[in-house]
């Protein structure tokens, strides 16, 4: 990494031909990114995919104009120079990091890309002495500045109120399937299944440190198990539930947190103080699960309350009775 960083050239050291070559490669990269966004969105958000297709065509037009200017001034051979070759030049986030973040996040990233491109063209135009080159770079800077409004116009043209509502529903549905559902399952498992071992240990030993260690082991172990199980159970291709990695992370993390919630109070050395706080935490956890089920899964409130609170109470009672015996 260090040799690569020191091997980069400063923007001020580039010749006018190299600046044009950098602009050409940048436009080509941006068009490719927009097309990847469009392809990622096409199945679920066809209207927004059309917007990105149109933006890719705009970048293609810029690239063709730059190539024509380069051919006129410097000939057919375009130097190979890319963003990563220039120190301090703006970078693009990897597409695989952006394409899973939703349509609104992609639109925000596209706006940032246009702002960065505008700044580059203004800086490049200020450096060139050739009138035709300065004019083209200035025009491209103005075009990039207008792309925000252009993108809004394309959204208005291709994404009507009905399409926006449908995209919003699809985005919410995907969020629930990928994050909420596995996270909720993990939270329920971590909060409920660890009640018995933690409180059985607590009442059997009345040793807060031992109880904490048992709770920590149970929570982490359950989190790892739930995370791997969720990730391995469904690749998301047919079910449409999204990335197995993200679902596994959501399930594993929430399972661990669900168990740790009522294990952490046993870091307090006084047994009954720790136990009372742990019971309060359990009460909060169970009602949080009820709220999430009602809010995101449309489970009737009374039914969710009966399932979660009664189930948690039974598991706690089993652990307390076993530990007391």
N, C-alpha and C positions, 0 to 999 in steps of 0.2 A: 504493500500500500504506500509506503513512504517513497520508494523510488518512482512510483507512478505519479504521485503528487508533485514531486520535484521535476518530473519530466514534462509536465504540462507547460504550455506557452501562455503568456499573458495576451489578453485581447489586443492590447496596444502594440504588440509585436507582429500581429498578423498583417499580411499584405492585403490590398483590396481584392485580389483574386481569392485569397484564402477566406476573407470575410464573406464573399459571395458563395464560396463552396460551403462554408459553415451554415449560411442561411438556407441553401438548397437542402442539405442533409437534415436540418432542423424541421423544415416544412415537410419533408418526406416522413420523418419520425412522427410529427404531430398528426398527419393524415392517417398514418398506420394506427396510432393510438385511438383516434376517433372511430376508425372502422372496427377496432377491437371492442370498444365500448358499445357500438351499434350491434355487433354480433352477440355480445353478452346480453343485451337487452331485448333482442328481437323477439324471443319467444314470449316473454311476459309483458314487455312494454314496447310494442311495435311502433307506436307513435313517436316515442322518444328516440327509438332506434333510427327513425327517419331523420330526425333532427341531426343526430351525429353523422349520418350518411351525408347530409347536405354540407355540414361543416368540413367533413373530409374532402369533399369536392372543392370547397373554397381553398383549402390548403394545397390541393393539387394545382389549382389555377395559379397560386402564388409561386409554386415550385417551377411551373412551366415558364412563367415570366422571368424568373431568376436564371433559369438555364438558357433562355434565349439571350438575355443580356450577357451572360458569361460567354456564350458562343460568339457573340458580336465583338466582345472586347478581348477575350483571351483564347478563343479557340474551343475545340471539342473536348479536350482532356480536362476534367474537373478534379482538382486535388482532393485526396481523401482526408477530410478533417471533420471531426464530430464533436459534440458537446464535451465528451469526457477528455478531449485533447486540450481543452482551454481552461486555464485556471480561473476560478470565480464565475464561470459561465453557469447560467441557471440549469438545474437538472430536472428531469421529469421523474416523478415517482413511478416505480415499476407497476405495470398494468395489473399484475396479479394481486397487488396490494389494494388497488382501487376498485377493481371490477366486482368485488364482493361487498362493497359498502353501500350499495343502493343507488338509485337513479339520481336522487338529489345531490348526493356526494359527488357523483360523476359530473353533474352540471357545474358544481362549485369548482371542481378541479379544472374543467374546461375554461371557466372564466379566468382562473389564475394563469393558465397556460397562455391565454390571449394577452393578458397584461404583461407577462414576461416577454412575449414575442414583440409586443409594441415597444417596450423599453430597449430591447436589443436593436430593433430597426432604427430607432431614433439615435442611438449611440453610434451605430454603423454609418448612418447618413451623415452625421457630424464629422466623421473621419475622412470620408471620400472626397476627392477633388474633381472627379469626373461628373459633369452635369447630368448625364443620363442616369448614371448609377445613383447619384444623390436623389434625383427625382423618383426613381423606382423605389428606393428604400424608404423615402418619405411617404410615398403613396402606400406602401405596405404597412408602415407604422400607423397611418390613418385607418387603413383597412382593419388592422388588428384591434385598434381602439374602438372601431365601430362594430366589431364582432359581438360584443356584449349585447348591443341593441339588435344585431342581426340574429343572434341566438334566441333572443326574446321573440323576435318576429317569427322565427321558425317554429318556436314552441306554440305561439298563438295560431300559426297556420296549420300545424300538424297535430297539436295536442289540445283538443277542445275540452270543455268542461266535463263531458262524459268520459273522455279518455283519461283526464286527470283523476277523476273519481275512481275509475277502474284501476289505474296505476297505483293510486293510494291504497285501495283495498288489497291489491296484489302485494304491495310492499309490506303492509301490515300483516297479511297472512304469512308471508315468507319470514318475517321477523318472529312471529309466534312459533312457526314450525321449527325454525333453526335455533332460536335462543330461548324463548319463553318455555316452550313445552319440555325440552330436555333439562333446562335449568330448574323448572318447577318439580320435575320428577326427582332430580337430585336433591333439591332442598327438602322435599318430603321424606326421601329415604334417609338423608343425613340427620334430619331433625327427629324423626320418629324411631328409626331402627337403632340409633345409638342411645336412646333413653334407657333401655333395659340394662345394657352392660355398664353404663356410667353410674346409674343410680343403684344398681345392685352392688357394684364395687364400693360406692359411697357408704351405703348403709351397712355393708358387711365389714368394712375396715375402719370407717370413720377417719380415714387418713386422706387428707386433701391432695397431697402430692401424688400418691398412688392412684387416686381417682382421676387426677388430671392426666397422668401418663396413659391410663387405660382409655380415657376419652380421646386423647390425641391420637393414639394408635388406631382406635376404632374409626375416627373421623378420616384420617389420612388414608387408611386402608380401604374404607368404603368409597372415598373419592376416587382413588386410583381404579378400583374395580368398576365403579359406575361409569367413569370416563372411558375406559377401554371398551366396556360392554356397549355403550351408546355408539362409539365410533365404529366398532366392528359389526354392529347389528344391521346397518343400513348405509349403503354408499350414497343415498339420496338421489340417485339417477332416476329411478322409477317412481319413488314416493314423492319426489319434489321437496324433501325436507331440508335440502341444502347441504353444505359441506359437512362431512362426518367429523372433520377435525374441530370445527367450531361447535358442533353439537356435543362432541366429547369434552371439550374444554368447559362449556356451559354446565354440563351435567356433573363433571368431576369437581369443578370449583365450588358449585353450589352444594354438593353433597358434603364436601369437607367443611364449608362454612356452617352448614346446618348442624353438624355434630360439634364443631368447635364452640358454637355459641353457648352451649350449656356445659362445655368442658372447661373453658377459660376461667369461670368464677372459682374453680377449685385451686387456682393459684393463690387464693386468699387462704391463709393458714387456719383461720377459725372455721370449724366444720359447719356449724349451723348458719353462720353468715353466708358462707359460700353456697350452701344448699338452698337457702331462701332466694339468693340472687339467681342461681341456676334455674329455679322454678319460675321466677319472673321472666327470665329469658325464654324459657320453653313456652310460656303463655304468649309472649310476643311473637315468637317464631310461628306457632300454630295459627294465630290470627293473621299473620302476614301471608301464610299459605292460603288461607281462606280468601283473603282479599285478592291475591293474584289469580286464584281460580275463578273468582267471580268477575274480575276485571278483564282478564285476557282470554279465559277459556269459556266464558259465558255459563259457568256452572252456577245454578241457583244458590243463593247465599245460604239458605237453611240446609240444603243438601250438602254443600261444601263444609259447613260448620259441623254437621253430624258426622261426616266421614272423617274429617281431620281431627277435630277436637276429641271426639269419642275414641277414635283410634289411638291418638296420642295418650289419652288418659289411661287406656287399657294397658298400653305398653309400659308406661311409667309405673302403673300399679304392679304389673308383673315384676318389673325390676326391683321395686321397693320391697315387695313381699319375699322375693328370692333372697335379696340381700339381708333382710331382717331375720330370715330363718336360718 
